[in-house]
Amino acid sequence: MARSGAGNGKAGSVEVARRAVRQVAALTGRPVEGVLGMRRGEDGWEVTLELLELRRVPETTDVLAAYEVSLDDHGELREYRRVRRYARSQTEEA
C-alpha cells in the first residue's frame, strides 16, 4: 500500500510531521515534546507542536508551548508561531 502522497512529489502526513519537528527544533533550538495535531489544507499542512520552552525542577513546573506550523505540500516550512504557553501540570478546560 502506498503512503499518502507517495510518488507525486508530495509528502505524506507522517513525513510532514517529522519535517515540522526537525525544522522547528532547528529554528528554535528547543526540544519538541510531541505533535498535538495536524490537518491537510488546500495548499499544504497545518501542524501543531508542543515544545519545551523552560526546564524546571520539579518537571511539573516546566514551561511548555504550543506552536502552529504551516508547511507546503512538500513539507517545507512556510511559517510558524507560538500560540500558547503553559506549565506542564496545567490542564485544558473544556
C-alpha positions in Angstrom: 0.0 0.0 0.0 1.4 3.4 -1.0 1.7 6.2 1.5 -0.5 9.2 1.1 1.2 11.5 -1.4 3.8 8.9 -2.4 5.0 9.1 -6.0 3.7 12.6 -6.8 6.3 14.7 -5.1 4.0 15.5 -2.1 5.0 14.4 1.4 2.7 12.1 3.3 1.3 13.0 6.7 3.9 11.2 8.8 6.8 12.7 6.8 5.2 16.1 7.1 5.0 15.8 10.9 8.7 14.7 11.0 9.8 17.6 8.9 7.8 20.1 11.0 9.5 18.7 14.1 13.0 18.9 12.6 12.6 22.3 11.1 11.0 24.0 14.2 13.5 22.3 16.6 16.4 23.6 14.4 15.0 27.1 14.3 14.1 27.5 18.0 16.8 25.4 19.5 14.2 23.8 21.8 13.2 20.2 22.0 9.8 19.2 20.6 7.8 17.2 23.1 5.3 15.9 20.6 2.8 16.5 17.8 -0.5 17.8 19.2 -2.4 17.7 15.9 -2.3 18.2 12.1 -4.6 18.8 9.3 -4.4 18.9 5.5 -5.3 22.2 3.9 -5.9 23.2 0.3 -2.3 24.2 -0.3 -0.3 22.4 2.4 -0.4 21.3 6.0 -1.1 22.8 9.4 0.7 21.1 12.3 0.6 21.9 16.0 3.7 21.0 18.0 4.4 21.1 21.7 7.9 22.4 22.7 9.7 22.6 26.0 10.4 26.3 26.5 11.9 26.2 30.0 13.0 23.2 32.0 12.4 23.5 35.8 12.6 21.4 38.9 10.2 19.7 39.6 9.3 18.7 36.0 5.7 19.5 36.6 6.6 23.2 36.6 8.3 23.0 33.2 7.0 25.7 30.7 5.7 24.2 27.5 4.4 26.0 24.4 2.1 25.1 21.5 3.3 26.2 18.1 1.2 26.3 14.9 3.3 25.4 11.9 2.4 25.8 8.3 4.1 23.7 5.6 3.7 23.4 1.9 2.7 20.2 0.0 6.3 19.1 0.1 6.7 19.5 3.8 8.8 22.7 3.6 8.2 25.3 6.4 6.3 28.4 5.4 5.7 29.9 8.8 5.4 29.1 12.5 4.2 30.9 15.6 3.7 30.3 19.3 0.1 30.3 20.2 0.1 29.3 23.8 2.4 28.9 26.8 1.6 26.8 29.9 3.0 24.8 32.8 3.4 21.1 32.2 1.0 20.4 35.0 -1.7 22.7 33.6 -4.8 21.0 32.1 -7.1 22.5 29.5 -10.6 23.3 30.4 -13.4 22.3 28.1 
